[in-house]
């Protein structure tokens, strides 16, 4: 089955009601834009007409030649195509971030809010209901990511260009590449936490997640529906150890909280939000990313359960450093206040 048909079936599947307010890639419409552009250039450009004839003859003879349009770019097509795709990708990333955040906040909540969720789902197992919502969100982000990848590949094939490949780099620079979202790592940690230590018990969907934590490497592996494997490093690029009390900056890179505070020249008890706007990510050097930092609660819980000795050792070290910094800070403030 072609991906266009698969994607259409997905959009009208069981998750349609849950995601009815969420954006998605207009895959068929974008393909029509490319088809229209190819037909238009075939009419306007004699060279493209010649190429179209050659392509037709080659198909009859069973040969393969280059795509019909040899132009590197089409300003009209680019304006319609890339601007719309960028907007859709941004909206999809925002919707995914909001839905996952709300789901995980509910996972750690208690009291009235948890009871209302229990009541809303007719007293069903709330853990299973949450995992079902998480499965839908995972399918949502992966299907749209595949749609973007395929439509960009189609663009480069039609135009014989690398503009589609370059667009992926632009998405990464603007921190909206769907499969690099830190919320995807949080969702994976949520599934692994829900299924205990045995990844084989994770069911037909969450078995796509696995986590490897040892001295040589710390990674989370995600396998998509089309057998594409993605690895997310859980090693802090500053201390070169498995992240502890992990935070994701606005650019998506993961670090230990203590390492980030040291990098931004702020104290542990002040928090990452107090960092200066010009503070840069230690990896990509992006500015303004500390204010958008996210505490990876589910990932921290996963590391706590699977690396107990390491986690306790780092916890004691961080608490001792926080006490030391607090003492030095208030001593300095006292000296300032009393004038010596």
C-alpha positions in Angstrom: 0.0 0.0 0.0 1.3 3.5 -0.9 2.1 5.8 2.0 -0.5 8.3 0.9 -3.3 5.7 1.4 -1.8 4.5 4.7 -1.6 8.1 6.0 -5.2 8.8 5.0 -6.4 5.7 6.8 -4.4 6.7 9.8 -6.0 10.2 9.9 -9.5 8.6 9.9 -8.6 5.8 12.4 -9.4 5.2 16.0 -7.4 8.2 17.2 -9.3 10.8 15.1 -11.5 12.0 18.0 -8.6 12.3 20.3 -6.5 14.3 17.8 -9.3 16.2 16.1 -7.8 19.6 17.1 -4.2 18.7 16.2 -2.6 19.7 13.0 -1.1 17.2 10.5 0.9 17.1 7.3 -1.3 17.9 4.3 0.5 15.1 2.4 -1.9 14.8 -0.6 -2.2 18.6 -1.0 1.6 19.0 -1.0 2.0 16.2 -3.6 -0.5 18.0 -5.8 1.6 21.2 -5.5 4.6 19.2 -6.8 2.6 17.6 -9.6 1.2 21.0 -10.7 4.7 22.5 -10.6 6.1 19.7 -12.8 3.3 20.1 -15.3 3.7 23.8 -15.4 7.4 23.7 -16.0 7.0 21.1 -18.7 4.7 23.5 -20.6 6.9 26.6 -20.0 10.3 25.1 -20.5 11.3 23.3 -23.8 14.1 21.6 -22.1 11.7 20.1 -19.6 9.4 19.0 -22.5 12.4 17.2 -24.1 13.2 15.6 -20.8 9.6 14.5 -20.4 9.6 12.8 -23.8 12.9 11.1 -23.0 11.5 9.9 -19.7 8.5 8.4 -21.5 10.6 6.6 -24.1 12.9 5.3 -21.4 9.9 3.8 -19.5 8.9 2.0 -22.7 12.4 0.6 -23.0 12.7 -0.3 -19.3 15.5 2.2 -18.7 15.9 4.7 -15.8 16.8 8.3 -16.3 17.0 11.4 -14.1 13.7 13.2 -13.0 11.9 15.3 -15.6 12.7 18.7 -14.1 16.4 19.5 -13.9 15.9 22.9 -12.3 17.4 23.3 -8.8 14.5 25.3 -7.5 11.1 26.7 -8.4 10.4 30.0 -6.5 6.6 29.7 -6.8 6.6 26.1 -5.7 9.1 26.7 -2.9 7.0 29.6 -1.5 3.9 27.4 -1.3 5.6 24.2 -0.4 8.2 25.1 2.3 6.2 27.8 4.1 3.2 25.5 4.5 5.3 22.6 5.6 7.2 24.7 8.1 4.0 25.9 9.6 2.5 22.4 9.8 5.7 21.0 11.4 5.7 23.8 14.0 2.1 23.2 14.9 2.5 19.4 15.1 5.6 19.8 17.4 3.6 22.3 19.6 0.5 20.0 19.8 2.7 16.9 20.6 4.5 18.9 23.4 1.3 20.1 25.0 -0.5 16.7 24.9 2.5 14.8 26.3 3.1 17.3 29.0 -0.6 17.1 30.1 -0.5 13.3 30.0 2.6 13.0 32.1 1.5 15.7 34.6 -1.6 13.6 35.1 0.5 10.5 35.6 2.2 12.0 38.7 -0.9 13.8 39.9 -3.2 12.7 42.7 -6.3 13.7 44.5 -9.3 15.3 42.7 -7.6 15.6 39.3 -6.7 11.9 39.3 -10.2 11.0 40.4 -11.8 13.1 37.6 -9.7 11.2 35.1 -10.8 7.9 36.6 -14.4 9.0 36.4 -14.1 10.3 32.8 -12.9 6.8 31.7 -15.8 5.0 33.4 -13.6 3.6 36.2 -11.3 1.7 33.9 -7.7 1.1 34.7 -6.3 4.6 34.5 -2.7 3.3 33.8 -3.9 1.4 30.8 -5.9 4.5 29.6 -2.8 6.7 29.9 -0.7 4.1 28.0 -3.4 4.1 25.2 -3.2 7.9 25.0 0.5 7.7 24.9 0.4 5.2 22.1 -1.8 7.5 20.0 0.6 10.4 20.6 3.5 8.3 19.6 1.8 7.2 16.4 0.8 10.8 15.7 4.4 12.1 15.9 5.9 9.2 14.0 3.3 9.2 11.1 3.7 12.9 10.6 7.5 12.6 10.7 7.4 9.9 8.0 5.1 12.1 5.9 7.5 15.0 6.1 10.4 12.8 5.2 8.6 11.2 2.2 7.3 14.5 0.8 10.7 16.1 1.0 12.2 13.1 -0.8 9.5 13.5 -3.4 10.4 17.2 -3.8 14.1 16.5 -4.4 13.1 13.8 -6.9 10.9 16.2 -8.9 13.3 19.1 -8.9 16.6 17.2 -9.0 17.7 19.3 -6.0 18.8 19.1 -2.4 16.4 21.7 -1.2 14.3 19.1 0.6 17.4 17.8 2.4 18.4 21.3 3.3 14.9 22.0 4.7 15.5 19.2 7.2 18.6 21.1 8.4 16.5 24.2 8.8 13.9 22.4 10.8 16.6 21.1 13.1 18.0 24.6 13.5 14.6 25.9 14.5 14.2 23.0 17.0 11.0 21.6 15.4 12.4 18.4 14.0 9.6 16.0 15.2 11.7 13.0 16.1 14.2 15.0 18.0 11.7 16.3 20.6 12.8 15.7 24.2 9.1 14.9 24.9 9.5 11.8 22.8 12.2 10.6 25.3 9.9 11.4 28.2 7.1 9.4 26.6 9.5 6.5 26.1 10.6 6.7 29.7 6.9 6.7 30.7 6.3 3.5 28.9 9.4 1.8 30.3 8.5 2.9 33.8 4.9 1.6 33.4 6.2 -1.8 32.4 8.9 -2.2 35.0 12.3 -3.6 34.2 11.3 -6.1 31.6 11.0 -4.4 28.2 9.5 -7.6 26.7 6.3 -7.0 28.7 5.6 -3.7 27.1 2.9 -4.8 24.7 2.5 -4.5 20.9 3.3 -0.8 20.8 5.6 0.1 23.6 8.0 -2.7 22.6 9.3 -0.1 20.2 11.2 1.4 23.1 14.2 0.0 24.8 16.8 1.5 27.1 20.5 0.5 27.6 22.4 1.8 30.6 25.9 0.7 31.3 29.4 2.1 31.7 30.1 2.2 28.0 26.9 3.9 26.8 23.5 5.1 27.9 21.0 5.2 25.1 17.2 5.0 24.5 16.3 3.3 21.3 13.1 3.9 19.4 12.0 1.7 16.5 9.4 3.3 14.2 6.7 1.4 12.3 8.8 1.4 9.1 11.7 -0.3 11.0 13.7 2.9 11.3 15.8 3.0 14.5 16.5 6.2 16.4 19.0 6.4 19.2 18.8 9.1 21.9 22.0 9.5 23.9 21.4 9.7 27.7 25.0 10.8 28.3 25.6 14.4 29.5 28.0 16.1 27.1 29.6 18.1 30.0 30.4 15.5 32.6 30.4 12.6 30.1 28.3 10.4 32.4 24.7 9.2 32.4 22.5 12.3 33.0 21.4 12.9 36.6 18.4 15.1 37.4 18.1 15.6 33.6 16.9 18.8 31.9 16.3 19.4 28.2 17.1 22.8 26.9 14.8 24.5 24.4 17.1 23.1 21.6 16.3 19.6 22.8 19.8 18.7 24.2 19.9 16.8 27.5 22.2 17.6 30.4 22.5 17.1 34.2 21.0 20.1 36.0 24.3 20.7 38.0 26.3 20.7 34.7 23.9 23.2 33.1 24.0 25.5 36.1 27.8 25.4 36.1 27.9 26.1 32.3 25.5 29.1 32.7 27.3 30.4 35.8 24.3 30.2 38.1 23.7 28.5 41.4 21.9 25.2 41.8 19.2 26.5 44.0 18.5 29.4 41.6 17.3 27.1 38.8 17.9 27.2 35.1 15.2 29.8 34.5 17.4 32.4 36.1 20.1 32.0 33.5 21.0 35.0 31.3 19.2 35.2 27.9 22.6 35.1 26.2 23.6 31.8 27.8 24.3 29.2 25.1 23.7 25.5 24.8 27.0 23.7 25.4 26.5 21.6 22.2 24.8 23.7 19.5 25.6 27.2 21.0 21.9 28.3 20.6 21.0 31.3 22.9 17.7 31.8 24.8 17.3 28.0 25.4 17.6 28.0 29.2 14.3 29.8 29.7 12.6 27.0 27.8 14.3 24.2 29.8 12.2 21.1 30.8 12.7 18.9 33.8 12.6 15.3 32.5 10.7 13.8 35.4 9.9 10.4 33.8 13.5 9.9 32.6 14.8 10.8 36.0 12.5 8.2 37.5 13.7 5.6 35.0 17.3 6.2 35.9 16.5 6.1 39.6 14.9 2.7 39.2 17.6 1.2 36.9 20.7 2.7 38.3 20.0 2.9 42.0 23.6 3.0 43.3 24.7 5.6 40.7 21.6 7.7 41.3 22.1 7.8 45.1 25.7 8.7 44.7 24.9 11.6 42.4 22.1 12.7 44.6 24.4 13.0 47.6 26.9 14.8 45.6 24.4 17.3 44.2 22.9 18.0 47.7 26.3 18.6 49.2 27.2 21.0 46.4 23.9 22.8 46.8 24.5 23.2 50.6 28.0 24.5 49.9 26.8 27.0 47.3 23.9 28.2 49.5 26.2 28.8 52.4 28.7 30.7 50.4 26.0 32.8 48.7 24.3 33.8 52.0 27.6 34.6 53.6 28.5 36.9 50.8 25.0 38.6 51.0 25.4 39.1 54.8 28.8 40.8 54.3 27.2 43.1 51.7 24.3 44.0 54.0 26.5 44.8 57.1 29.1 46.6 55.0 32.3 44.4 55.3 
